[in-house]
Amino acid sequence: MKGNSGKSDNHSKISSAMAFIILFGIVSLFSDMTHEGASSIRGAYLSLLGASAGTIGFVSGLGELAGYSLRYVFGRITDRTKLYWPMTIAGYVLDVLAVPALALTGKHGWIAACALLIIQRTGKAIKKPAKDTIMSFAASQEGVGKSFGIQEVLDQIGAFLGPVLLYLVMLLKTGDDTFSTYRTCFAVLAIPGAVTMILLIVTRLKFPNPERFEPEAKEYVPFRMKKKFILYIAGISLFAFGFVDYSLIVMHVSRNFAAAVPGLADRLPLLYAGAMLTDAVSALVFGLLFDKKGARVLVISTVIAAPFAVLVFAGQTMIPVVVGILLWGVGMGAQESILKAAVAGMVPKTARATGYGIFELAFGVFWFLGSWLLGVLYDASLPAMIAVSVAAQLAAIPCYLMSSKQSFRK
């Protein structure tokens, strides 16, 4: 009710929005346990099935291309139909089912495994514009940086617990060969996948109309590709191009340090868990900074994270490799939280799913091209791969700065 609703009514509304943010974040927690648990061994698993570094880079990029480019299509559909929950639920179903299905692949089934990974990314494409849009409605009540930062923290707690769960599975499966152990790991991930769907339905029943958190605009505001949005897309696209997919990182570590570090294969999930924990902390820190400083904080995160490729791929011992993986987590956490928060502030409510879709289409195309190129360069020239990765990320900084200046202009 409008008018003199009183402080208690306003407080109740804010509390309800935060309750939705936290509950939806817990859904993401279990979802991330499922697919990020798989990500911790995905590269090593594909290599074990017979895929080359170039193939892994290509498939990882293709999966991201499908996962991001299709978001534009589903974003447009979501804005036109306003079916926020049906789109979100349909995407989650594909997302969490494709991961345990990896347990069904044979010893030389890398093609089937790659297809399942692309299906999983397609599920994310269906759900993400709708999910981020309804999150943005609640975030408008609490501060977009803080809200998306909280969600990313919960996401990354799941991304931390998923690899840890697989590590425990590996400890219990010491008598089996690596292939059988990995298959068991993927099967176990069906458990957090099932919890994801149960909690998602509970959230849907409790908050059937999350769009009510954000007041309707007095008049229709069409979405336009303003200069600050274009510059922001350019910056994130450069970041995506240079940001090495974790599949390539874990493949590199497993190939080059397995002999020097006994039992490394069983500990690979812990490396990813550490990166995800770092991701969670940086997401909250940079999310809070975003509410005060805006997109300019992307510059700080980029400077901190950009050297990760040097440490991971040029490191001769596990110490610099681990540090590099943690810096990779810093970059990932900062980008994930600020990325979503910035788009929410640039795009009107009536076209926000489309705005997310346009943004992520560009992100996905450049992630695909970068992953493919970096995978090829890995086989051809490691120094060249490192140089391209670092240079592309640093090239994003001028775009961030120009976008930040535009953000404060009327």
The 8 nearest C-alpha neighbors of each residue, nearest first, counted from 0:
[[1, 4, 2, 3, 8, 9, 5, 12],
 [2, 0, 4, 3, 5, 8, 9, 214],
 [1, 3, 4, 0, 5, 8, 9, 6],
 [4, 2, 5, 1, 0, 6, 8, 9],
 [3, 5, 2, 8, 1, 0, 6, 9],
 [6, 4, 3, 7, 8, 9, 2, 10],
 [7, 5, 9, 8, 10, 4, 11, 3],
 [6, 8, 10, 9, 5, 11, 4, 12],
 [9, 7, 11, 10, 6, 5, 4, 12],
 [10, 8, 6, 12, 11, 7, 13, 5],
 [9, 11, 7, 13, 12, 8, 6, 14],
 [12, 10, 8, 14, 9, 13, 7, 15],
 [11, 13, 9, 15, 10, 14, 8, 16],
 [12, 14, 16, 10, 15, 11, 140, 9],
 [15, 13, 11, 17, 16, 12, 18, 10],
 [14, 16, 18, 12, 13, 17, 11, 19],
 [17, 15, 137, 13, 19, 18, 14, 20],
 [16, 18, 20, 14, 19, 15, 21, 13],
 [19, 17, 15, 21, 16, 20, 22, 14],
 [18, 20, 16, 22, 17, 21, 23, 15],
 [21, 19, 17, 23, 18, 22, 24, 16],
 [20, 22, 24, 18, 19, 23, 17, 25],
 [23, 21, 25, 19, 24, 20, 18, 26],
 [24, 22, 26, 20, 25, 21, 19, 27],
 [23, 25, 150, 21, 27, 22, 26, 153],
 [26, 24, 28, 22, 27, 23, 153, 21],
 [27, 25, 23, 24, 28, 195, 29, 198],
 [26, 28, 30, 24, 25, 154, 29, 31],
 [29, 27, 157, 154, 25, 31, 153, 26],
 [30, 28, 32, 195, 191, 31, 27, 26],
 [29, 31, 27, 33, 32, 28, 195, 192],
 [30, 32, 158, 157, 33, 35, 28, 34],
 [33, 31, 161, 157, 29, 158, 30, 36],
 [34, 32, 31, 30, 188, 36, 192, 35],
 [33, 35, 37, 31, 36, 32, 38, 98],
 [36, 34, 38, 37, 158, 31, 32, 33],
 [35, 37, 161, 162, 34, 32, 33, 39],
 [36, 38, 34, 35, 39, 41, 40, 33],
 [39, 37, 35, 41, 36, 40, 34, 246],
 [38, 40, 268, 36, 37, 271, 41, 162],
 [39, 41, 43, 38, 42, 37, 44, 268],
 [42, 40, 38, 44, 43, 37, 39, 45],
 [43, 41, 246, 45, 250, 44, 40, 249],
 [42, 44, 46, 250, 40, 41, 45, 47],
 [45, 43, 47, 41, 46, 42, 40, 48],
 [44, 46, 48, 42, 47, 50, 43, 109],
 [45, 47, 50, 43, 49, 48, 44, 42],
 [46, 48, 44, 45, 49, 43, 50, 178],
 [47, 49, 107, 45, 109, 46, 106, 50],
 [50, 48, 46, 47, 107, 109, 45, 51],
 [49, 51, 46, 45, 54, 48, 55, 109],
 [52, 50, 54, 53, 55, 46, 49, 45],
 [53, 51, 55, 54, 374, 56, 50, 378],
 [52, 54, 374, 375, 56, 51, 55, 57],
 [55, 53, 57, 51, 56, 52, 50, 58],
 [56, 54, 52, 58, 57, 53, 59, 51],
 [55, 57, 374, 371, 53, 370, 59, 54],
 [58, 56, 371, 54, 60, 55, 59, 61],
 [59, 57, 61, 55, 60, 56, 62, 54],
 [60, 58, 62, 56, 61, 57, 55, 63],
 [367, 59, 61, 370, 63, 57, 58, 62],
 [62, 60, 64, 58, 63, 59, 367, 57],
 [63, 61, 117, 59, 65, 60, 64, 120],
 [62, 64, 66, 60, 61, 65, 363, 67],
 [65, 63, 363, 61, 67, 367, 62, 364],
 [66, 64, 62, 63, 68, 67, 69, 121],
 [65, 67, 120, 124, 63, 121, 64, 62],
 [66, 68, 363, 360, 359, 70, 64, 65],
 [69, 67, 360, 70, 65, 64, 363, 71],
 [70, 68, 72, 71, 67, 124, 65, 66],
 [69, 71, 356, 124, 73, 67, 68, 72],
 [356, 70, 72, 74, 357, 69, 73, 360],
 [73, 71, 69, 75, 70, 74, 76, 356],
 [72, 74, 76, 70, 75, 71, 125, 77],
 [75, 73, 352, 353, 71, 356, 77, 128],
 [74, 76, 353, 78, 72, 73, 77, 71],
 [77, 75, 73, 79, 74, 78, 80, 72],
 [76, 78, 74, 81, 80, 75, 79, 82],
 [79, 77, 75, 81, 76, 80, 352, 350],
 [78, 80, 76, 77, 81, 75, 82, 74],
 [79, 81, 82, 77, 78, 76, 83, 75],
 [80, 82, 77, 78, 83, 79, 76, 84],
 [83, 81, 80, 85, 84, 77, 86, 78],
 [82, 84, 129, 81, 86, 85, 77, 87],
 [83, 85, 87, 86, 82, 88, 203, 129],
 [86, 84, 88, 87, 82, 83, 89, 90],
 [87, 85, 89, 84, 88, 83, 126, 82],
 [86, 88, 126, 84, 90, 85, 89, 130],
 [87, 89, 91, 85, 90, 86, 84, 92],
 [90, 88, 86, 92, 91, 87, 85, 93],
 [91, 89, 122, 126, 125, 87, 88, 92],
 [90, 92, 94, 88, 93, 89, 95, 122],
 [91, 93, 89, 90, 94, 95, 96, 88],
 [94, 92, 122, 96, 90, 91, 95, 119],
 [95, 93, 119, 122, 91, 92, 96, 97],
 [94, 96, 192, 97, 92, 93, 98, 91],
 [97, 95, 93, 98, 94, 99, 92, 100],
 [96, 98, 100, 119, 115, 95, 94, 99],
 [97, 99, 100, 96, 101, 95, 34, 185],
 [100, 98, 185, 186, 101, 189, 102, 188],
 [99, 101, 97, 102, 98, 103, 96, 186],
 [102, 100, 99, 103, 98, 104, 112, 185],
 [101, 103, 182, 100, 185, 186, 104, 99],
 [102, 104, 101, 100, 105, 182, 99, 186],
 [105, 103, 108, 101, 102, 112, 111, 106],
 [106, 104, 108, 107, 103, 109, 48, 102],
 [105, 107, 108, 48, 104, 178, 109, 47],
 [108, 106, 48, 105, 109, 49, 104, 110],
 [109, 107, 105, 104, 111, 110, 106, 48],
 [108, 110, 112, 48, 111, 107, 45, 113],
 [111, 109, 113, 112, 108, 114, 107, 50],
 [112, 110, 114, 108, 113, 109, 115, 104],
 [111, 113, 109, 115, 110, 114, 101, 108],
 [112, 114, 110, 116, 111, 115, 109, 117],
 [115, 113, 111, 117, 112, 116, 110, 118],
 [116, 114, 118, 112, 117, 113, 97, 119],
 [115, 117, 119, 113, 118, 114, 120, 112],
 [116, 118, 62, 120, 114, 119, 115, 121],
 [119, 117, 115, 121, 120, 116, 114, 122],
 [118, 120, 94, 116, 122, 97, 117, 121],
 [121, 119, 66, 123, 117, 122, 118, 62],
 [122, 120, 124, 66, 118, 123, 119, 65],
 [123, 121, 90, 94, 93, 119, 125, 120],
 [122, 124, 120, 126, 121, 125, 127, 90],
 [125, 123, 66, 70, 121, 122, 127, 126],
 [124, 126, 90, 122, 123, 73, 127, 86],
 [125, 127, 87, 90, 123, 86, 124, 129],
 [126, 128, 130, 129, 124, 123, 131, 125],
 [129, 127, 352, 74, 131, 130, 355, 132],
 [130, 128, 83, 132, 127, 131, 126, 87],
 [129, 131, 127, 132, 133, 128, 87, 126],
 [132, 130, 134, 128, 129, 133, 127, 135],
 [131, 133, 135, 129, 134, 130, 352, 128],
 [134, 132, 136, 135, 130, 131, 209, 210],
 [133, 135, 131, 132, 136, 137, 138, 130],
 [134, 136, 138, 132, 133, 137, 131, 139],
 [137, 135, 213, 133, 134, 139, 138, 212],
 [136, 138, 16, 212, 139, 134, 135, 140],
 [137, 139, 135, 143, 141, 140, 146, 136],
 [138, 140, 137, 136, 141, 142, 143, 135],
 [141, 139, 138, 137, 13, 142, 16, 212],
 [140, 142, 138, 139, 146, 143, 13, 17],
 [143, 141, 145, 138, 144, 139, 146, 140],
 [142, 144, 138, 146, 340, 145, 147, 139],
 [145, 143, 286, 290, 340, 289, 147, 146],
 [144, 146, 148, 287, 286, 142, 143, 147],
 [147, 145, 143, 149, 138, 148, 144, 142],
 [146, 148, 150, 149, 336, 144, 145, 143],
 [147, 149, 283, 286, 145, 151, 336, 282],
 [150, 148, 152, 146, 147, 151, 145, 283],
 [149, 151, 24, 147, 153, 152, 148, 154],
 [150, 152, 154, 148, 153, 149, 155, 147],
 [153, 151, 279, 149, 155, 154, 150, 156],
 [152, 154, 156, 150, 28, 151, 155, 24],
 [155, 153, 28, 151, 27, 157, 152, 156],
 [154, 156, 158, 279, 157, 152, 275, 153],
 [155, 157, 159, 153, 158, 154, 160, 152],
 [158, 156, 28, 32, 160, 31, 155, 159],
 [157, 159, 155, 31, 32, 35, 156, 161],
 [160, 158, 272, 156, 275, 157, 161, 276],
 [159, 161, 163, 157, 158, 162, 164, 32],
 [160, 162, 32, 36, 164, 158, 163, 159],
 [163, 161, 36, 268, 165, 164, 272, 160],
 [164, 162, 166, 160, 165, 161, 269, 167],
 [165, 163, 161, 167, 162, 166, 160, 168],
 [164, 166, 168, 162, 167, 163, 184, 169],
 [165, 167, 163, 169, 168, 164, 268, 162],
 [168, 166, 170, 164, 169, 165, 163, 171],
 [167, 169, 165, 171, 166, 170, 172, 164],
 [170, 168, 172, 166, 167, 171, 265, 165],
 [169, 171, 167, 168, 172, 173, 166, 265],
 [170, 172, 168, 169, 173, 167, 174, 166],
 [173, 171, 169, 170, 174, 175, 180, 168],
 [172, 174, 175, 171, 170, 169, 176, 180],
 [175, 173, 172, 176, 171, 180, 177, 170],
 [176, 174, 173, 172, 179, 180, 177, 178],
 [175, 177, 179, 178, 180, 174, 173, 172],
 [178, 176, 180, 179, 181, 175, 264, 47],
 [177, 179, 181, 180, 176, 182, 106, 47],
 [180, 178, 182, 181, 176, 177, 175, 183],
 [179, 181, 177, 183, 178, 182, 175, 172],
 [180, 182, 184, 178, 183, 179, 177, 185],
 [183, 181, 102, 179, 185, 184, 180, 178],
 [184, 182, 186, 180, 181, 185, 187, 179],
 [185, 183, 181, 187, 182, 186, 165, 180],
 [184, 186, 99, 188, 102, 182, 183, 187],
 [185, 187, 99, 183, 188, 184, 102, 189],
 [188, 186, 184, 189, 185, 190, 183, 99],
 [187, 189, 190, 185, 33, 186, 99, 191],
 [188, 190, 192, 187, 99, 186, 191, 193],
 [189, 191, 188, 192, 193, 187, 194, 33],
 [192, 190, 194, 29, 193, 189, 188, 33],
 [193, 191, 189, 195, 95, 190, 194, 33],
 [192, 194, 190, 195, 196, 191, 189, 197],
 [193, 195, 191, 197, 192, 196, 198, 190],
 [196, 194, 192, 29, 193, 198, 26, 30],
 [195, 197, 199, 193, 194, 198, 200, 192],
 [198, 196, 194, 200, 199, 195, 201, 193],
 [199, 197, 201, 195, 200, 196, 26, 202],
 [198, 200, 196, 202, 201, 197, 26, 195],
 [199, 201, 203, 197, 202, 198, 204, 196],
 [202, 200, 198, 204, 199, 203, 205, 197],
 [203, 201, 199, 205, 200, 204, 206, 198],
 [202, 204, 200, 207, 206, 201, 205, 199],
 [205, 203, 201, 202, 206, 207, 200, 199],
 [204, 206, 202, 203, 207, 201, 200, 19],
 [207, 205, 203, 208, 204, 209, 202, 19],
 [206, 208, 203, 204, 205, 209, 84, 202],
 [207, 209, 210, 206, 211, 212, 203, 84],
 [210, 208, 211, 212, 206, 133, 207, 136],
 [211, 209, 212, 208, 136, 213, 133, 137],
 [210, 212, 209, 213, 208, 214, 136, 215],
 [213, 211, 137, 210, 136, 209, 214, 16],
 [212, 214, 136, 211, 210, 139, 215, 137],
 [215, 213, 216, 211, 212, 210, 136, 217],
 [214, 216, 217, 213, 348, 211, 218, 349],
 [215, 217, 218, 214, 219, 220, 348, 349],
 [218, 216, 215, 219, 214, 220, 349, 348],
 [217, 219, 216, 220, 215, 221, 349, 347],
 [218, 220, 221, 216, 217, 349, 347, 215],
 [219, 221, 218, 347, 222, 349, 216, 348],
 [222, 220, 219, 223, 350, 347, 349, 346],
 [221, 223, 350, 346, 347, 220, 224, 354],
 [224, 222, 225, 221, 346, 228, 220, 354],
 [225, 223, 228, 229, 226, 222, 227, 354],
 [226, 224, 228, 227, 223, 229, 345, 222],
 [225, 227, 229, 228, 230, 224, 405, 402],
 [226, 228, 402, 230, 405, 229, 225, 231],
 [229, 227, 231, 225, 226, 230, 232, 224],
 [228, 230, 226, 232, 231, 227, 233, 225],
 [231, 229, 233, 227, 402, 398, 232, 228],
 [230, 232, 228, 234, 233, 229, 402, 399],
 [231, 233, 229, 235, 230, 234, 236, 228],
 [234, 232, 230, 236, 231, 235, 229, 237],
 [235, 233, 395, 398, 231, 237, 236, 232],
 [234, 236, 238, 232, 237, 233, 239, 231],
 [237, 235, 239, 362, 233, 238, 234, 365],
 [238, 236, 240, 234, 239, 395, 235, 391],
 [237, 239, 392, 235, 236, 241, 240, 242],
 [240, 238, 366, 236, 242, 237, 241, 365],
 [241, 239, 369, 366, 365, 237, 238, 242],
 [240, 242, 388, 391, 238, 392, 239, 369],
 [241, 243, 239, 240, 238, 388, 244, 392],
 [244, 242, 241, 245, 370, 388, 247, 373],
 [243, 245, 246, 247, 242, 370, 248, 59],
 [244, 246, 248, 247, 249, 243, 38, 42],
 [247, 245, 42, 249, 244, 248, 250, 41],
 [246, 248, 250, 245, 249, 244, 251, 42],
 [247, 249, 245, 251, 250, 246, 252, 244],
 [248, 250, 252, 246, 251, 247, 42, 253],
 [249, 251, 247, 253, 43, 42, 248, 252],
 [252, 250, 248, 254, 249, 253, 255, 247],
 [251, 253, 249, 255, 254, 250, 256, 248],
 [252, 254, 250, 257, 251, 255, 256, 249],
 [255, 253, 251, 252, 256, 250, 257, 258],
 [254, 256, 252, 253, 251, 257, 258, 259],
 [255, 257, 259, 258, 252, 253, 260, 254],
 [256, 258, 260, 253, 259, 263, 255, 254],
 [259, 257, 256, 260, 261, 255, 263, 254],
 [258, 260, 256, 257, 261, 255, 263, 316],
 [259, 261, 257, 263, 258, 256, 262, 317],
 [262, 260, 263, 259, 258, 257, 264, 256],
 [263, 261, 264, 265, 260, 266, 257, 258],
 [262, 264, 266, 265, 261, 260, 257, 267],
 [265, 263, 266, 262, 267, 253, 257, 261],
 [266, 264, 263, 262, 267, 169, 166, 268],
 [267, 265, 263, 269, 264, 268, 166, 262],
 [266, 268, 270, 269, 264, 265, 263, 39],
 [269, 267, 162, 39, 271, 270, 266, 166],
 [270, 268, 272, 271, 266, 267, 163, 273],
 [271, 269, 273, 267, 272, 268, 274, 266],
 [270, 272, 274, 268, 273, 269, 39, 275],
 [271, 273, 159, 269, 275, 270, 274, 162],
 [274, 272, 276, 270, 271, 275, 269, 277],
 [273, 275, 328, 325, 271, 277, 272, 276],
 [274, 276, 278, 272, 159, 277, 155, 273],
 [275, 277, 279, 273, 278, 274, 159, 272],
 [278, 276, 274, 280, 275, 328, 279, 329],
 [277, 279, 332, 328, 275, 329, 276, 281],
 [280, 278, 152, 155, 276, 282, 277, 281],
 [279, 281, 277, 282, 283, 278, 284, 276],
 [280, 282, 284, 278, 332, 283, 329, 279],
 [283, 281, 332, 333, 279, 148, 336, 285],
 [282, 284, 148, 286, 281, 280, 285, 149],
 [285, 283, 281, 287, 286, 282, 280, 288],
 [284, 286, 288, 282, 287, 283, 333, 281],
 [287, 285, 144, 148, 283, 289, 145, 288],
 [286, 288, 145, 289, 285, 284, 290, 144],
 [289, 287, 285, 291, 286, 290, 292, 284],
 [288, 290, 293, 286, 292, 291, 287, 144],
 [289, 291, 144, 288, 287, 293, 292, 286],
 [292, 290, 288, 289, 293, 287, 144, 286],
 [293, 291, 289, 288, 290, 295, 296, 294],
 [292, 294, 289, 295, 290, 291, 296, 403],
 [295, 293, 296, 403, 297, 289, 399, 341],
 [296, 294, 297, 293, 403, 298, 400, 399],
 [295, 297, 298, 299, 294, 289, 293, 292],
 [298, 296, 300, 295, 299, 294, 301, 399],
 [297, 299, 301, 296, 300, 396, 295, 302],
 [300, 298, 296, 302, 297, 301, 303, 295],
 [299, 301, 297, 303, 298, 302, 330, 304],
 [302, 300, 298, 304, 303, 299, 305, 297],
 [301, 303, 299, 300, 305, 304, 298, 393],
 [304, 302, 300, 301, 305, 299, 326, 306],
 [303, 305, 326, 330, 301, 302, 306, 307],
 [304, 306, 389, 307, 301, 302, 303, 392],
 [307, 305, 309, 308, 304, 389, 310, 303],
 [306, 308, 323, 310, 309, 305, 326, 327],
 [309, 307, 311, 310, 306, 385, 312, 323],
 [310, 308, 313, 307, 306, 312, 311, 385],
 [309, 311, 323, 314, 319, 307, 320, 308],
 [312, 310, 320, 323, 308, 314, 309, 313],
 [311, 313, 309, 314, 308, 310, 385, 320],
 [314, 312, 309, 310, 311, 315, 308, 382],
 [313, 315, 310, 319, 311, 316, 312, 320],
 [314, 316, 313, 317, 319, 320, 312, 318],
 [317, 315, 318, 314, 319, 320, 256, 259],
 [316, 318, 320, 319, 321, 315, 314, 256],
 [317, 319, 321, 320, 316, 322, 314, 315],
 [320, 318, 322, 310, 314, 321, 317, 323],
 [321, 319, 311, 317, 323, 318, 310, 322],
 [320, 322, 324, 318, 323, 319, 317, 325],
 [323, 321, 319, 325, 320, 324, 326, 318],
 [322, 324, 307, 310, 320, 326, 311, 321],
 [323, 325, 327, 321, 326, 322, 274, 320],
 [324, 326, 274, 328, 322, 327, 323, 277],
 [327, 325, 329, 304, 323, 328, 324, 307],
 [326, 328, 324, 330, 325, 329, 307, 304],
 [329, 327, 274, 278, 325, 331, 326, 277],
 [330, 328, 326, 278, 332, 327, 331, 281],
 [331, 329, 304, 327, 333, 328, 332, 300],
 [330, 332, 328, 334, 329, 333, 278, 335],
 [333, 331, 278, 282, 335, 329, 281, 334],
 [334, 332, 282, 330, 335, 331, 336, 285],
 [333, 335, 331, 338, 337, 332, 336, 330],
 [336, 334, 332, 338, 333, 337, 331, 339],
 [335, 337, 148, 282, 147, 338, 333, 334],
 [338, 336, 340, 334, 339, 335, 341, 286],
 [339, 337, 335, 334, 341, 336, 340, 342],
 [340, 338, 342, 341, 337, 336, 343, 335],
 [339, 341, 337, 143, 343, 144, 342, 338],
 [342, 340, 344, 343, 338, 339, 337, 345],
 [341, 343, 345, 344, 339, 340, 346, 338],
 [344, 342, 340, 341, 345, 346, 135, 339],
 [343, 345, 341, 342, 346, 340, 347, 143],
 [346, 344, 342, 343, 341, 228, 347, 227],
 [345, 347, 351, 343, 344, 354, 342, 222],
 [348, 346, 349, 350, 351, 220, 222, 345],
 [349, 347, 351, 350, 346, 215, 216, 136],
 [348, 350, 347, 351, 78, 220, 219, 221],
 [351, 349, 353, 348, 352, 347, 222, 78],
 [350, 352, 354, 348, 353, 346, 347, 349],
 [351, 353, 74, 128, 355, 354, 132, 350],
 [354, 352, 74, 356, 75, 351, 350, 355],
 [355, 353, 351, 357, 356, 352, 346, 358],
 [354, 356, 352, 358, 353, 357, 128, 359],
 [71, 355, 357, 70, 353, 74, 359, 354],
 [358, 356, 360, 71, 354, 359, 355, 353],
 [357, 359, 355, 356, 360, 361, 354, 232],
 [358, 360, 362, 67, 356, 361, 357, 363],
 [359, 361, 68, 67, 357, 363, 362, 358],
 [362, 360, 364, 359, 363, 358, 236, 365],
 [361, 363, 359, 236, 360, 365, 364, 366],
 [364, 362, 67, 64, 366, 360, 361, 365],
 [365, 363, 367, 361, 64, 366, 362, 360],
 [364, 366, 240, 368, 367, 363, 362, 236],
 [367, 365, 239, 363, 240, 369, 364, 368],
 [60, 366, 368, 364, 370, 365, 64, 369],
 [369, 367, 365, 371, 366, 370, 372, 364],
 [368, 370, 240, 372, 366, 371, 367, 365],
 [371, 369, 60, 56, 373, 367, 372, 368],
 [370, 372, 57, 56, 374, 368, 369, 373],
 [373, 371, 369, 375, 374, 370, 376, 368],
 [372, 374, 376, 370, 375, 384, 371, 369],
 [373, 375, 56, 53, 377, 371, 372, 376],
 [376, 374, 53, 372, 377, 373, 378, 371],
 [377, 375, 379, 373, 384, 380, 378, 374],
 [376, 378, 381, 374, 375, 379, 380, 384],
 [377, 379, 376, 375, 380, 52, 374, 381],
 [380, 378, 376, 377, 375, 381, 383, 384],
 [381, 379, 376, 383, 382, 377, 378, 384],
 [380, 382, 377, 384, 383, 385, 376, 379],
 [383, 381, 385, 384, 380, 386, 313, 377],
 [384, 382, 386, 380, 381, 385, 387, 376],
 [383, 385, 381, 376, 387, 382, 386, 373],
 [384, 386, 382, 388, 383, 387, 308, 309],
 [385, 387, 383, 389, 388, 384, 390, 382],
 [388, 386, 390, 384, 385, 389, 391, 383],
 [387, 389, 241, 385, 386, 391, 390, 384],
 [388, 390, 392, 386, 305, 391, 387, 385],
 [391, 389, 387, 393, 392, 388, 386, 394],
 [392, 390, 241, 394, 237, 388, 393, 389],
 [391, 393, 238, 389, 394, 241, 395, 390],
 [392, 394, 390, 395, 391, 396, 389, 305],
 [395, 393, 391, 392, 396, 390, 397, 237],
 [394, 396, 234, 393, 398, 237, 392, 397],
 [395, 397, 399, 398, 394, 298, 393, 400],
 [398, 396, 400, 399, 395, 401, 394, 234],
 [399, 397, 234, 401, 396, 395, 230, 400],
 [398, 400, 396, 402, 397, 401, 234, 403],
 [399, 401, 403, 397, 402, 398, 295, 396],
 [402, 400, 398, 404, 403, 399, 397, 405],
 [403, 401, 227, 405, 399, 230, 404, 400],
 [402, 404, 400, 406, 401, 405, 294, 295],
 [405, 403, 401, 406, 402, 407, 400, 408],
 [404, 406, 402, 227, 408, 403, 407, 401],
 [407, 405, 403, 404, 408, 227, 402, 409],
 [406, 408, 405, 404, 409, 403, 402, 293],
 [409, 407, 405, 406, 404, 227, 403, 402],
 [408, 407, 406, 405, 404, 227, 225, 226]]
